[in-house]
Amino acid sequence: QVQLVESGGGLVQPGESLRLSCAVSGSVFRINHIGWYRQAPAPGNERTFVATIFMLGNALYAESVRGRFTISRNSAENTVDLQMNSLQPEDTAVYYCHVNGILNVGAGPEDFWGQGTQVTVSS
């Protein structure tokens, strides 16, 4: 099983920065990619893609955060961070860490989620 624990959320003013971290642990054979999704507080809002990073280091970003957010991982690949700059009220959401990986040899890929961390951008 894979365990994901997010941290770093909080309340900030527009224009400020925040850095989220996701600690990855547990038994896993191979991780295909690690990333972040978010869900705005309004009822009925969907969980949407923010950013992801692959094992070779290449990353993808949603258009809404491109140029402002940067995803990265450490050398041991046990954590993944999301540096969020120039935050705006529309960035307010619960941010979830996501892992797509293979737990056992010969098995297919699976998706795992953290519990989420709240980010609020307000004056």
Secondary structure, 3 states (H helix, E strand, C coil): CEEEEEECCEEECCCCCEEEEEEEEECCCEEEEEEEEEECCCCCCCCEEEEEEECCCCEEECCCCCCCEEEEECCCCCEEEEEECCCCHHHCEEEEEEEEEECCCCCCCEEEECCCEEEEECC
